[in-house]
Amino acid sequence: MVLLFTATTAFAGSAHPVELAALALAFLGLSSTIPTLITAIFSGTIADRTDRLHLMRWTNAAALFATAAVVALLYFRPSAAVAVPGRPDFFFPEWVVLLYPLWAIETTAVTLFRPAFNASLPQVVGRPELGRANGLVYATALVLSVSASLLAGWLTNTSGAAVALAVPIVLFGFTMLLLAFAGTPLPPERTEPLSPFLTEAKEGYGYLWNRRPLLALTLAALAVNFFSAVAFVELGLYVVDWLGVSQAILVGAMMAGGSLGAAAGTLLINRFRFEERAGSVMTLLIVFQGASVGVLGLVHTIWIALPDMFLFGLFPGMFTTVLLATIQSTVPNRILGRVLAADEVGSFAMIPVGQWVGGLVTAVAGIPMAYFAAGGGTVAVGILMSLYGGLRRLGFNPSDPARGSGVSSPPSAPLDERDAGLSD
């Protein structure tokens, strides 16, 4: 958020302020999106070949270094003009150009950190506690994210971007301290020798392909993330134009409402015994999520939209907790990082397309139609999921120490690798 604001305001007073700011933001997005997607393809393989604790320490240190370098860059702000390719009359300040590789390093480090952390959780937490552990971890992360965003926004307005970036530096530094005192190494639980890197990378995607209920979940998440992007790419326009709200604090409240709902969802889902019927629970949560999106297209007041945004966050928060606990409990730890990374790549691959479609639908048919289409599409995904018997039976017995099962009826029965249909 701080970098977006800084890049946006960097061209005030220039000959083409709007065009330059838009181009700078596009390059900033590409500098994170492209390396993130490339890294995500292999991040799980790295997590399954190295000590995960050491990997988390090194990637967190890289993110800390990159953020500190950005602070130094914003403090000194080298201002030499750098020509923009293709437009001889467009120039970026040198500090804007140097920002891109540093931002790429930070986002790449975070991408490497994620599967290492998620794959290490079953090594330090018992299987019956995985749901609660995931809920606590991600609820804490979401609350910290909202609080840090609000604090960084306030510091940006009052003291400048360089000071505001002290917030992520403190968070990365605190994480570094926790990792330094974590103690026990966390090597992957494997007995076979290492294979060639690309061979192991393909094994992770092959495992997901052969476990069709898990593959169906990945495809469902891909579709749901696509429809969510269709709706929420224009959230600011929705609040200002459709709801008629101009106060910045209410625009921020809409964005924060979804995050707080997700935090609540990660904790509340553990009050239900979802483990042995995880597939059915996730199907129902997707239907509820779609309904909450559709409601936003019907309402005209911020005071109904705000609690509905909380519900929109609540159901994905629950879904994520159930999904992670199910994968962590049913996939062998030696390949867990690769499966988590493959699921992440598949789940998020269509978000840029959804954002483009959302802008097109809004321009052609209006703001409400984008939310109706997204909500209806999400509900349809949930209905299709309910037709697949293998997904309905997906679950695990939290008291069973064995891993690699994935179906709870009967407990510990193997996933049917030939079950590729969408219905019984």
C-alpha positions as a LaTeX table, in Angstrom:
\begin{tabular}{lrrr}
\hline
Residue & $x$ (\AA) & $y$ (\AA) & $z$ (\AA) \\
\hline
Met1 & 0.00 & 0.00 & 0.00 \\
Val2 & 2.80 & 2.41 & 0.88 \\
Leu3 & 4.60 & 1.67 & $-2.39$ \\
Leu4 & 1.40 & 2.11 & $-4.41$ \\
Phe5 & 0.77 & 5.50 & $-2.82$ \\
Thr6 & 4.39 & 6.58 & $-3.30$ \\
Ala7 & 4.51 & 5.52 & $-6.94$ \\
Thr8 & 1.18 & 7.24 & $-7.60$ \\
Thr9 & 2.28 & 10.57 & $-6.17$ \\
Ala10 & 5.79 & 10.50 & $-7.64$ \\
Phe11 & 4.79 & 12.29 & $-10.83$ \\
Ala12 & 2.83 & 15.24 & $-9.47$ \\
Gly13 & 3.80 & 18.31 & $-11.45$ \\
Ser14 & 5.20 & 16.36 & $-14.41$ \\
Ala15 & 4.04 & 16.80 & $-17.98$ \\
His16 & 1.97 & 13.59 & $-17.99$ \\
Pro17 & 1.19 & 12.85 & $-14.32$ \\
Val18 & $-1.76$ & 10.46 & $-14.79$ \\
Glu19 & $-0.20$ & 8.48 & $-17.63$ \\
Leu20 & 3.17 & 8.18 & $-15.88$ \\
Ala21 & 1.59 & 7.15 & $-12.58$ \\
Ala22 & $-0.54$ & 4.50 & $-14.32$ \\
Leu23 & 2.51 & 3.15 & $-16.17$ \\
Ala24 & 4.61 & 3.13 & $-12.99$ \\
Leu25 & 1.90 & 1.20 & $-11.13$ \\
Ala26 & 1.63 & $-1.29$ & $-14.00$ \\
Phe27 & 5.39 & $-1.93$ & $-13.87$ \\
Leu28 & 5.21 & $-2.23$ & $-10.08$ \\
Gly29 & 2.52 & $-4.88$ & $-10.44$ \\
Leu30 & 4.51 & $-6.77$ & $-13.06$ \\
Ser31 & 7.67 & $-6.62$ & $-10.94$ \\
Ser32 & 5.84 & $-8.63$ & $-8.27$ \\
Thr33 & 3.41 & $-10.76$ & $-10.30$ \\
Ile34 & 5.88 & $-12.27$ & $-12.78$ \\
Pro35 & 8.59 & $-13.38$ & $-10.28$ \\
Thr36 & 5.90 & $-14.51$ & $-7.83$ \\
Leu37 & 4.27 & $-16.83$ & $-10.36$ \\
Ile38 & 7.63 & $-18.20$ & $-11.53$ \\
Thr39 & 8.83 & $-18.73$ & $-7.97$ \\
Ala40 & 5.56 & $-20.35$ & $-6.89$ \\
Ile41 & 6.03 & $-23.09$ & $-9.49$ \\
Phe42 & 9.21 & $-24.30$ & $-7.77$ \\
Ser43 & 8.80 & $-23.00$ & $-4.20$ \\
Gly44 & 7.31 & $-26.26$ & $-2.95$ \\
Thr45 & 10.14 & $-28.29$ & $-4.46$ \\
Ile46 & 12.68 & $-26.17$ & $-2.60$ \\
Ala47 & 10.70 & $-26.60$ & 0.64 \\
Asp48 & 10.76 & $-30.39$ & 0.18 \\
Arg49 & 14.52 & $-30.55$ & $-0.46$ \\
Thr50 & 15.90 & $-28.37$ & 2.34 \\
Asp51 & 15.53 & $-27.78$ & 6.05 \\
Arg52 & 12.34 & $-25.73$ & 6.18 \\
Leu53 & 13.38 & $-23.74$ & 9.24 \\
His54 & 16.59 & $-22.63$ & 7.55 \\
Leu55 & 14.66 & $-21.77$ & 4.38 \\
Met56 & 12.23 & $-19.61$ & 6.36 \\
Arg57 & 15.12 & $-17.82$ & 8.07 \\
Trp58 & 16.89 & $-17.03$ & 4.79 \\
Thr59 & 13.76 & $-15.91$ & 2.92 \\
Asn60 & 12.62 & $-13.72$ & 5.82 \\
Ala61 & 16.12 & $-12.18$ & 5.94 \\
Ala62 & 15.91 & $-11.46$ & 2.19 \\
Ala63 & 12.53 & $-9.74$ & 2.63 \\
Leu64 & 13.91 & $-7.70$ & 5.54 \\
Phe65 & 16.95 & $-6.66$ & 3.48 \\
Ala66 & 14.82 & $-5.65$ & 0.47 \\
Thr67 & 12.46 & $-3.58$ & 2.63 \\
Ala68 & 15.37 & $-1.82$ & 4.34 \\
Ala69 & 16.86 & $-1.08$ & 0.90 \\
Val70 & 13.55 & 0.44 & $-0.20$ \\
Val71 & 13.62 & 2.70 & 2.88 \\
Ala72 & 17.14 & 3.88 & 1.96 \\
Leu73 & 16.00 & 4.40 & $-1.63$ \\
Leu74 & 13.04 & 6.54 & $-0.56$ \\
Tyr75 & 15.25 & 8.52 & 1.81 \\
Phe76 & 17.94 & 9.41 & $-0.73$ \\
Arg77 & 15.66 & 9.38 & $-3.82$ \\
Pro78 & 18.15 & 9.50 & $-6.72$ \\
Ser79 & 16.35 & 11.66 & $-9.24$ \\
Ala80 & 18.22 & 11.09 & $-12.51$ \\
Ala81 & 15.72 & 10.73 & $-15.36$ \\
Val82 & 15.34 & 7.29 & $-16.94$ \\
Ala83 & 13.59 & 7.10 & $-20.34$ \\
Val84 & 10.56 & 4.81 & $-20.58$ \\
Pro85 & 10.88 & 2.34 & $-23.52$ \\
Gly86 & 8.56 & 3.21 & $-26.38$ \\
Arg87 & 7.78 & 6.74 & $-25.21$ \\
Pro88 & 10.68 & 9.16 & $-25.68$ \\
Asp89 & 8.74 & 11.91 & $-23.86$ \\
Phe90 & 8.15 & 9.76 & $-20.76$ \\
Phe91 & 10.75 & 9.66 & $-17.97$ \\
Phe92 & 10.82 & 7.91 & $-14.59$ \\
Pro93 & 12.96 & 9.12 & $-11.69$ \\
Glu94 & 15.83 & 6.71 & $-11.06$ \\
Trp95 & 14.52 & 5.77 & $-7.62$ \\
Val96 & 11.24 & 4.50 & $-9.17$ \\
Val97 & 13.17 & 2.22 & $-11.54$ \\
Leu98 & 15.35 & 0.89 & $-8.70$ \\
Leu99 & 12.22 & 0.16 & $-6.70$ \\
Tyr100 & 11.13 & $-2.63$ & $-9.05$ \\
Pro101 & 13.91 & $-5.21$ & $-8.42$ \\
Leu102 & 13.73 & $-4.61$ & $-4.66$ \\
Trp103 & 9.97 & $-5.19$ & $-4.70$ \\
Ala104 & 10.56 & $-8.34$ & $-6.78$ \\
Ile105 & 13.03 & $-9.65$ & $-4.18$ \\
Glu106 & 10.57 & $-9.08$ & $-1.34$ \\
Thr107 & 7.61 & $-10.74$ & $-3.07$ \\
Thr108 & 9.77 & $-13.66$ & $-4.21$ \\
Ala109 & 11.04 & $-14.20$ & $-0.66$ \\
Val110 & 7.49 & $-14.22$ & 0.71 \\
Thr111 & 6.47 & $-16.72$ & $-1.99$ \\
Leu112 & 9.29 & $-19.06$ & $-0.96$ \\
Phe113 & 8.43 & $-18.66$ & 2.73 \\
Arg114 & 4.77 & $-19.69$ & 2.45 \\
Pro115 & 4.99 & $-23.39$ & 1.43 \\
Ala116 & 7.93 & $-23.93$ & 3.80 \\
Phe117 & 5.85 & $-22.61$ & 6.70 \\
Asn118 & 2.64 & $-24.46$ & 5.79 \\
Ala119 & 4.52 & $-27.73$ & 5.23 \\
Ser120 & 6.36 & $-27.42$ & 8.56 \\
Leu121 & 3.21 & $-26.91$ & 10.64 \\
Pro122 & 2.30 & $-30.65$ & 10.72 \\
Gln123 & 5.85 & $-31.35$ & 11.98 \\
Val124 & 5.33 & $-29.27$ & 15.13 \\
Val125 & 1.56 & $-29.63$ & 15.70 \\
Gly126 & $-0.34$ & $-32.88$ & 16.24 \\
Arg127 & $-2.87$ & $-33.92$ & 13.63 \\
Pro128 & $-5.93$ & $-33.31$ & 15.87 \\
Glu129 & $-4.74$ & $-29.72$ & 16.43 \\
Leu130 & $-4.09$ & $-28.76$ & 12.78 \\
Gly131 & $-7.43$ & $-27.01$ & 12.31 \\
Arg132 & $-7.02$ & $-24.88$ & 15.42 \\
Ala133 & $-3.37$ & $-24.20$ & 14.63 \\
Asn134 & $-4.13$ & $-22.99$ & 11.12 \\
Gly135 & $-7.01$ & $-20.89$ & 12.41 \\
Leu136 & $-4.88$ & $-19.23$ & 15.07 \\
Val137 & $-1.97$ & $-18.60$ & 12.70 \\
Tyr138 & $-4.02$ & $-17.03$ & 9.94 \\
Ala139 & $-6.36$ & $-15.11$ & 12.22 \\
Thr140 & $-3.30$ & $-13.54$ & 13.83 \\
Ala141 & $-1.78$ & $-12.81$ & 10.42 \\
Leu142 & $-4.97$ & $-11.15$ & 9.15 \\
Val143 & $-5.43$ & $-9.00$ & 12.25 \\
Leu144 & $-1.79$ & $-7.91$ & 12.08 \\
Ser145 & $-2.18$ & $-7.19$ & 8.36 \\
Val146 & $-5.20$ & $-4.92$ & 8.90 \\
Ser147 & $-3.57$ & $-3.15$ & 11.84 \\
Ala148 & $-0.27$ & $-2.72$ & 9.98 \\
Ser149 & $-2.03$ & $-1.37$ & 6.89 \\
Leu150 & $-3.93$ & 1.23 & 8.93 \\
Leu151 & $-0.79$ & 2.25 & 10.82 \\
Ala152 & 1.29 & 2.42 & 7.63 \\
Gly153 & $-1.38$ & 4.52 & 5.93 \\
Trp154 & $-1.44$ & 6.96 & 8.83 \\
Leu155 & 2.36 & 7.20 & 8.90 \\
Thr156 & 2.47 & 7.74 & 5.14 \\
Asn157 & 0.15 & 10.73 & 5.44 \\
Thr158 & 1.85 & 12.21 & 8.49 \\
Ser159 & 5.55 & 11.31 & 8.18 \\
Gly160 & 6.19 & 9.99 & 4.68 \\
Ala161 & 6.63 & 6.62 & 3.00 \\
Ala162 & 10.14 & 5.95 & 4.35 \\
Val163 & 8.89 & 6.18 & 7.93 \\
Ala164 & 5.78 & 4.11 & 7.15 \\
Leu165 & 7.95 & 1.24 & 5.93 \\
Ala166 & 9.22 & 0.89 & 9.49 \\
Val167 & 6.03 & $-1.13$ & 10.06 \\
Pro168 & 6.96 & $-4.09$ & 7.78 \\
Ile169 & 10.59 & $-3.85$ & 8.95 \\
Val170 & 9.45 & $-4.33$ & 12.55 \\
Leu171 & 7.26 & $-7.28$ & 11.52 \\
Phe172 & 10.04 & $-8.94$ & 9.51 \\
Gly173 & 12.48 & $-8.30$ & 12.37 \\
Phe174 & 10.12 & $-9.83$ & 14.93 \\
Thr175 & 9.68 & $-12.88$ & 12.67 \\
Met176 & 13.46 & $-13.17$ & 12.42 \\
Leu177 & 13.74 & $-13.27$ & 16.21 \\
Leu178 & 11.06 & $-15.96$ & 16.49 \\
Leu179 & 12.75 & $-18.08$ & 13.82 \\
Ala180 & 16.16 & $-17.62$ & 15.47 \\
Phe181 & 14.85 & $-19.13$ & 18.71 \\
Ala182 & 12.74 & $-21.82$ & 17.04 \\
Gly183 & 15.46 & $-24.35$ & 17.75 \\
Thr184 & 14.73 & $-27.76$ & 16.24 \\
Pro185 & 15.53 & $-28.15$ & 12.52 \\
Leu186 & 12.59 & $-29.06$ & 10.28 \\
Pro187 & 13.87 & $-31.28$ & 7.47 \\
Pro188 & 11.22 & $-32.91$ & 5.23 \\
Glu189 & 10.11 & $-36.34$ & 6.42 \\
Arg190 & 11.66 & $-38.35$ & 3.59 \\
Thr191 & 13.65 & $-41.56$ & 3.40 \\
Glu192 & 14.52 & $-41.74$ & $-0.28$ \\
Pro193 & 17.55 & $-39.88$ & $-1.75$ \\
Leu194 & 17.08 & $-36.63$ & $-3.62$ \\
Ser195 & 16.05 & $-36.91$ & $-7.26$ \\
Pro196 & 16.85 & $-34.31$ & $-9.94$ \\
Phe197 & 15.17 & $-31.00$ & $-9.16$ \\
Leu198 & 12.81 & $-30.97$ & $-12.16$ \\
Thr199 & 11.83 & $-34.58$ & $-11.55$ \\
Glu200 & 10.76 & $-33.73$ & $-8.00$ \\
Ala201 & 8.95 & $-30.60$ & $-9.19$ \\
Lys202 & 6.89 & $-32.68$ & $-11.63$ \\
Glu203 & 6.15 & $-35.22$ & $-8.89$ \\
Gly204 & 4.24 & $-32.62$ & $-6.89$ \\
Tyr205 & 1.98 & $-31.72$ & $-9.80$ \\
Gly206 & 1.60 & $-35.40$ & $-10.65$ \\
Tyr207 & 0.50 & $-36.18$ & $-7.10$ \\
Leu208 & $-2.19$ & $-33.49$ & $-7.28$ \\
Trp209 & $-3.33$ & $-34.74$ & $-10.70$ \\
Asn210 & $-3.74$ & $-38.31$ & $-9.45$ \\
Arg211 & $-5.67$ & $-37.32$ & $-6.31$ \\
Arg212 & $-8.75$ & $-36.10$ & $-8.11$ \\
Pro213 & $-10.68$ & $-34.75$ & $-5.08$ \\
Leu214 & $-7.69$ & $-32.52$ & $-4.25$ \\
Leu215 & $-7.41$ & $-31.54$ & $-7.93$ \\
Ala216 & $-11.13$ & $-30.70$ & $-7.97$ \\
Leu217 & $-10.61$ & $-28.46$ & $-4.94$ \\
Thr218 & $-7.76$ & $-26.66$ & $-6.72$ \\
Leu219 & $-9.90$ & $-26.11$ & $-9.83$ \\
Ala220 & $-12.80$ & $-24.93$ & $-7.67$ \\
Ala221 & $-10.53$ & $-22.46$ & $-5.87$ \\
Leu222 & $-9.26$ & $-21.24$ & $-9.25$ \\
Ala223 & $-12.83$ & $-20.57$ & $-10.42$ \\
Val224 & $-13.87$ & $-18.92$ & $-7.13$ \\
Asn225 & $-10.81$ & $-16.64$ & $-7.13$ \\
Phe226 & $-11.61$ & $-15.71$ & $-10.73$ \\
Phe227 & $-15.17$ & $-14.70$ & $-9.82$ \\
Ser228 & $-14.01$ & $-12.86$ & $-6.70$ \\
Ala229 & $-11.60$ & $-10.85$ & $-8.86$ \\
Val230 & $-14.48$ & $-10.02$ & $-11.24$ \\
Ala231 & $-16.39$ & $-8.43$ & $-8.38$ \\
Phe232 & $-13.74$ & $-6.79$ & $-6.26$ \\
Val233 & $-11.41$ & $-5.28$ & $-8.85$ \\
Glu234 & $-13.81$ & $-2.31$ & $-8.83$ \\
Leu235 & $-14.47$ & $-2.22$ & $-5.06$ \\
Gly236 & $-13.48$ & 1.44 & $-4.74$ \\
Leu237 & $-15.82$ & 2.39 & $-7.59$ \\
Tyr238 & $-18.58$ & 0.27 & $-6.04$ \\
Val239 & $-18.33$ & 2.10 & $-2.72$ \\
Val240 & $-18.10$ & 5.61 & $-4.18$ \\
Asp241 & $-20.45$ & 5.34 & $-7.17$ \\
Trp242 & $-22.96$ & 2.62 & $-6.27$ \\
Leu243 & $-23.17$ & 3.16 & $-2.51$ \\
Gly244 & $-22.63$ & 6.91 & $-2.78$ \\
Val245 & $-19.94$ & 7.01 & $-0.07$ \\
Ser246 & $-17.09$ & 9.50 & $-0.36$ \\
Gln247 & $-15.49$ & 9.25 & 3.10 \\
Ala248 & $-12.12$ & 7.54 & 2.83 \\
Ile249 & $-12.58$ & 5.90 & 6.23 \\
Leu250 & $-15.67$ & 4.03 & 5.00 \\
Val251 & $-13.88$ & 2.90 & 1.85 \\
Gly252 & $-11.13$ & 1.53 & 4.09 \\
Ala253 & $-13.73$ & $-0.03$ & 6.38 \\
Met254 & $-15.14$ & $-2.03$ & 3.46 \\
Met255 & $-11.69$ & $-3.40$ & 2.67 \\
Ala256 & $-10.91$ & $-4.09$ & 6.32 \\
Gly257 & $-14.30$ & $-5.76$ & 6.86 \\
Gly258 & $-13.43$ & $-8.64$ & 4.56 \\
Ser259 & $-10.08$ & $-9.20$ & 6.29 \\
Leu260 & $-11.63$ & $-9.13$ & 9.75 \\
Gly261 & $-14.32$ & $-11.54$ & 8.59 \\
Ala262 & $-11.64$ & $-13.90$ & 7.30 \\
Ala263 & $-9.83$ & $-13.71$ & 10.64 \\
Ala264 & $-13.04$ & $-14.58$ & 12.48 \\
Gly265 & $-13.74$ & $-17.42$ & 10.06 \\
Thr266 & $-10.38$ & $-19.08$ & 10.60 \\
Leu267 & $-11.16$ & $-19.30$ & 14.31 \\
Leu268 & $-14.90$ & $-20.06$ & 14.22 \\
Ile269 & $-14.67$ & $-23.04$ & 11.86 \\
Asn270 & $-12.83$ & $-24.99$ & 14.53 \\
Arg271 & $-15.95$ & $-24.99$ & 16.69 \\
Phe272 & $-17.42$ & $-27.45$ & 14.17 \\
Arg273 & $-16.19$ & $-31.02$ & 13.66 \\
Phe274 & $-15.33$ & $-30.54$ & 9.99 \\
Glu275 & $-12.48$ & $-33.03$ & 9.64 \\
Glu276 & $-14.33$ & $-36.16$ & 8.52 \\
Arg277 & $-16.65$ & $-34.23$ & 6.16 \\
Ala278 & $-14.22$ & $-31.54$ & 5.00 \\
Gly279 & $-15.23$ & $-31.78$ & 1.32 \\
Ser280 & $-18.93$ & $-31.23$ & 2.03 \\
Val281 & $-18.16$ & $-28.37$ & 4.41 \\
Met282 & $-15.99$ & $-26.60$ & 1.80 \\
Thr283 & $-18.74$ & $-27.02$ & $-0.82$ \\
Leu284 & $-21.28$ & $-25.36$ & 1.47 \\
Leu285 & $-18.89$ & $-22.52$ & 2.33 \\
Ile286 & $-18.39$ & $-21.70$ & $-1.35$ \\
Val287 & $-22.17$ & $-21.49$ & $-1.87$ \\
Phe288 & $-22.47$ & $-19.11$ & 1.10 \\
Gln289 & $-19.58$ & $-17.02$ & $-0.22$ \\
Gly290 & $-21.29$ & $-16.66$ & $-3.60$ \\
Ala291 & $-24.53$ & $-15.57$ & $-1.95$ \\
Ser292 & $-22.69$ & $-12.88$ & 0.04 \\
Val293 & $-21.17$ & $-11.49$ & $-3.18$ \\
Gly294 & $-24.55$ & $-11.39$ & $-4.93$ \\
Val295 & $-26.11$ & $-9.46$ & $-2.03$ \\
Leu296 & $-23.61$ & $-6.63$ & $-2.60$ \\
Gly297 & $-25.17$ & $-6.05$ & $-6.03$ \\
Leu298 & $-28.61$ & $-5.65$ & $-4.45$ \\
Val299 & $-27.94$ & $-3.20$ & $-1.64$ \\
His300 & $-27.59$ & 0.56 & $-1.89$ \\
Thr301 & $-26.47$ & 1.42 & 1.63 \\
Ile302 & $-23.07$ & 1.11 & 3.24 \\
Trp303 & $-24.66$ & $-0.08$ & 6.49 \\
Ile304 & $-25.82$ & $-3.33$ & 4.86 \\
Ala305 & $-22.78$ & $-3.66$ & 2.61 \\
Leu306 & $-20.36$ & $-3.46$ & 5.57 \\
Pro307 & $-21.71$ & $-6.50$ & 7.47 \\
Asp308 & $-22.07$ & $-8.36$ & 4.18 \\
Met309 & $-18.39$ & $-7.72$ & 3.44 \\
Phe310 & $-17.64$ & $-9.25$ & 6.83 \\
Leu311 & $-19.59$ & $-12.34$ & 5.75 \\
Phe312 & $-17.76$ & $-12.39$ & 2.43 \\
Gly313 & $-14.49$ & $-12.64$ & 4.35 \\
Leu314 & $-15.89$ & $-15.07$ & 6.93 \\
Phe315 & $-16.62$ & $-17.91$ & 4.51 \\
Pro316 & $-13.26$ & $-17.86$ & 2.64 \\
Gly317 & $-11.51$ & $-17.73$ & 6.02 \\
Met318 & $-13.31$ & $-20.89$ & 7.03 \\
Phe319 & $-12.62$ & $-22.50$ & 3.65 \\
Thr320 & $-8.89$ & $-21.80$ & 3.81 \\
Thr321 & $-8.57$ & $-23.30$ & 7.28 \\
Val322 & $-10.42$ & $-26.48$ & 6.29 \\
Leu323 & $-8.43$ & $-26.78$ & 3.04 \\
Leu324 & $-5.03$ & $-26.40$ & 4.68 \\
Ala325 & $-5.82$ & $-28.82$ & 7.50 \\
Thr326 & $-7.10$ & $-31.39$ & 4.99 \\
Ile327 & $-4.04$ & $-31.17$ & 2.74 \\
Gln328 & $-1.64$ & $-31.20$ & 5.68 \\
Ser329 & $-3.35$ & $-34.27$ & 7.16 \\
Thr330 & $-3.75$ & $-36.35$ & 4.01 \\
Val331 & $-0.59$ & $-35.64$ & 1.97 \\
Pro332 & 2.73 & $-37.31$ & 2.93 \\
Asn333 & 5.08 & $-34.74$ & 4.46 \\
Arg334 & 7.89 & $-35.56$ & 2.04 \\
Ile335 & 5.83 & $-34.06$ & $-0.81$ \\
Leu336 & 3.65 & $-31.64$ & 1.15 \\
Gly337 & 5.50 & $-28.46$ & 0.12 \\
Arg338 & 5.13 & $-29.32$ & $-3.56$ \\
Val339 & 1.41 & $-30.08$ & $-3.28$ \\
Leu340 & 0.75 & $-26.87$ & $-1.35$ \\
Ala341 & 2.66 & $-24.84$ & $-3.94$ \\
Ala342 & 0.90 & $-26.57$ & $-6.85$ \\
Asp343 & $-2.45$ & $-25.83$ & $-5.25$ \\
Glu344 & $-1.46$ & $-22.19$ & $-4.78$ \\
Val345 & $-0.32$ & $-21.79$ & $-8.40$ \\
Gly346 & $-3.54$ & $-23.36$ & $-9.66$ \\
Ser347 & $-5.76$ & $-21.39$ & $-7.31$ \\
Phe348 & $-4.41$ & $-17.93$ & $-8.16$ \\
Ala349 & $-3.57$ & $-18.32$ & $-11.85$ \\
Met350 & $-6.87$ & $-16.81$ & $-13.07$ \\
Ile351 & $-6.99$ & $-13.74$ & $-10.82$ \\
Pro352 & $-5.47$ & $-11.35$ & $-13.42$ \\
Val353 & $-7.98$ & $-12.60$ & $-16.01$ \\
Gly354 & $-10.81$ & $-12.09$ & $-13.53$ \\
Gln355 & $-9.71$ & $-8.53$ & $-12.89$ \\
Trp356 & $-9.76$ & $-7.80$ & $-16.62$ \\
Val357 & $-13.19$ & $-9.42$ & $-17.04$ \\
Gly358 & $-14.52$ & $-7.51$ & $-14.03$ \\
Gly359 & $-13.48$ & $-4.19$ & $-15.52$ \\
Leu360 & $-15.09$ & $-5.14$ & $-18.84$ \\
Val361 & $-18.37$ & $-6.28$ & $-17.25$ \\
Thr362 & $-18.55$ & $-3.12$ & $-15.15$ \\
Ala363 & $-17.95$ & $-0.90$ & $-18.18$ \\
Val364 & $-20.52$ & $-2.71$ & $-20.35$ \\
Ala365 & $-23.27$ & $-3.76$ & $-17.94$ \\
Gly366 & $-22.74$ & $-1.68$ & $-14.80$ \\
Ile367 & $-21.48$ & $-2.26$ & $-11.29$ \\
Pro368 & $-24.33$ & $-4.46$ & $-9.97$ \\
Met369 & $-24.00$ & $-6.90$ & $-12.86$ \\
Ala370 & $-20.36$ & $-7.58$ & $-11.96$ \\
Tyr371 & $-21.46$ & $-8.64$ & $-8.46$ \\
Phe372 & $-24.43$ & $-10.66$ & $-9.74$ \\
Ala373 & $-22.21$ & $-12.49$ & $-12.24$ \\
Ala374 & $-19.50$ & $-13.13$ & $-9.66$ \\
Gly375 & $-21.95$ & $-14.29$ & $-6.99$ \\
Gly376 & $-23.91$ & $-16.51$ & $-9.37$ \\
Gly377 & $-20.72$ & $-18.01$ & $-10.78$ \\
Thr378 & $-19.42$ & $-18.80$ & $-7.30$ \\
Val379 & $-22.69$ & $-20.47$ & $-6.29$ \\
Ala380 & $-22.57$ & $-22.52$ & $-9.52$ \\
Val381 & $-19.05$ & $-23.70$ & $-8.60$ \\
Gly382 & $-20.35$ & $-24.88$ & $-5.22$ \\
Ile383 & $-23.23$ & $-26.76$ & $-6.86$ \\
Leu384 & $-20.86$ & $-28.49$ & $-9.29$ \\
Met385 & $-18.62$ & $-29.47$ & $-6.38$ \\
Ser386 & $-21.60$ & $-31.07$ & $-4.63$ \\
Leu387 & $-22.18$ & $-33.35$ & $-7.64$ \\
Tyr388 & $-18.77$ & $-34.98$ & $-7.29$ \\
Gly389 & $-18.98$ & $-37.88$ & $-4.85$ \\
Gly390 & $-15.23$ & $-38.09$ & $-4.36$ \\
Leu391 & $-15.19$ & $-34.50$ & $-3.13$ \\
Arg392 & $-18.20$ & $-35.00$ & $-0.86$ \\
Arg393 & $-16.37$ & $-37.90$ & 0.81 \\
Leu394 & $-13.09$ & $-36.00$ & 1.20 \\
Gly395 & $-11.97$ & $-35.73$ & 4.81 \\
Phe396 & $-9.70$ & $-37.21$ & 7.44 \\
Asn397 & $-9.85$ & $-38.75$ & 10.87 \\
Pro398 & $-7.93$ & $-36.42$ & 13.21 \\
Ser399 & $-7.14$ & $-39.28$ & 15.60 \\
Asp400 & $-5.59$ & $-41.42$ & 12.84 \\
Pro401 & $-1.79$ & $-40.92$ & 12.74 \\
Ala402 & $-1.54$ & $-42.21$ & 9.16 \\
Arg403 & $-1.27$ & $-39.73$ & 6.31 \\
Gly404 & $-2.05$ & $-39.95$ & 2.64 \\
Ser405 & $-5.63$ & $-41.17$ & 2.95 \\
Gly406 & $-7.91$ & $-38.25$ & 2.22 \\
Val407 & $-11.32$ & $-39.97$ & 2.42 \\
Ser408 & $-13.16$ & $-40.42$ & 5.66 \\
Ser409 & $-15.79$ & $-42.96$ & 4.67 \\
Pro410 & $-14.40$ & $-45.39$ & 5.63 \\
Pro411 & $-11.54$ & $-43.68$ & 7.53 \\
Ser412 & $-8.11$ & $-44.13$ & 6.00 \\
Ala413 & $-9.50$ & $-45.46$ & 2.69 \\
Pro414 & $-7.25$ & $-44.37$ & $-0.18$ \\
Leu415 & $-8.30$ & $-41.70$ & $-2.62$ \\
Asp416 & $-9.60$ & $-43.17$ & $-5.85$ \\
Glu417 & $-7.00$ & $-41.99$ & $-8.33$ \\
Arg418 & $-9.23$ & $-43.04$ & $-11.24$ \\
Asp419 & $-12.22$ & $-40.98$ & $-10.07$ \\
Ala420 & $-11.99$ & $-38.08$ & $-12.51$ \\
Gly421 & $-15.67$ & $-37.39$ & $-13.09$ \\
Leu422 & $-17.76$ & $-34.50$ & $-11.80$ \\
Ser423 & $-20.58$ & $-36.72$ & $-10.59$ \\
Asp424 & $-21.27$ & $-40.16$ & $-9.31$ \\
\hline
\end{tabular}
